[in-house]
Amino acid sequence: MARIFVGDVAADISHGNRKMRGGFMVFNLPHKVTCPGRTALCERICYARKAESTYKEVYPSRVRNLLASKRPEFVEAVIRHIQRNAARRPFFRIHESGDFYNQEYLDKWIEIARMCQNVKFLAFTKSFALDFSNVPANMQIVWSIMPDTNMNTVPSAGSRAYAGACQGMPENVLECPGKCNECGMCWQLGKFGLDVHFEIH
């Protein structure tokens, strides 16, 4: 875990190394309050909620991150941290917990990705109503779909991640093997025109 300061707010960026070959960074937010596209099933089985209730340091860290994300210094602080670590950690996961809670926040990550072309970014999102048209090529956006997702709200273009038994799942969907260190396909689904399926756990 790395601590960065965004103005007077201390934010945390995780430095994961157990799954992705080459190493990756992660920025998380609190569950539910930052997930405008959540479904009823999301709320019931949310794994991010489990982490927040199990480990006492997780929720306060994510709340600080949310506060930091609203500060004007956020973009500059995150870019600075990424560039210091990009050589060892060339991948960045935006949100293992939380989501793009509004357009201003999404636009900040678009700017960060555009300024860090030597890093690949990945985000699963249910914030279908936001404008993702300016996302740069090094930022993989995957539409996250649950069995109770209203499919009429899901954008027609782009890769999808299906969780559990979803209606209308394509035949050529990639089954997640659960071995990110050997696969890494989620970071380049768009390149191959693929969707992915996860078991709900």
Secondary structure as UniProt FT lines:
FT   STRAND          2..6
FT   TURN            7..8
FT   STRAND          9..16
FT   TURN            21..22
FT   STRAND          24..27
FT   TURN            31..34
FT   TURN            36..37
FT   HELIX           40..45
FT   HELIX           47..54
FT   TURN            56..57
FT   HELIX           58..69
FT   TURN            72..73
FT   HELIX           74..85
FT   TURN            86..88
FT   STRAND          91..94
FT   HELIX           103..115
FT   TURN            117..118
FT   STRAND          120..125
FT   TURN            128..129
FT   TURN            133..134
FT   TURN            137..138
FT   STRAND          139..145
FT   TURN            147..148
FT   HELIX           151..153
FT   STRAND          159..163
FT   TURN            167..168
FT   TURN            171..172
FT   STRAND          174..175
FT   TURN            180..182
FT   HELIX           185..188
FT   HELIX           189..192
FT   STRAND          196..198
//
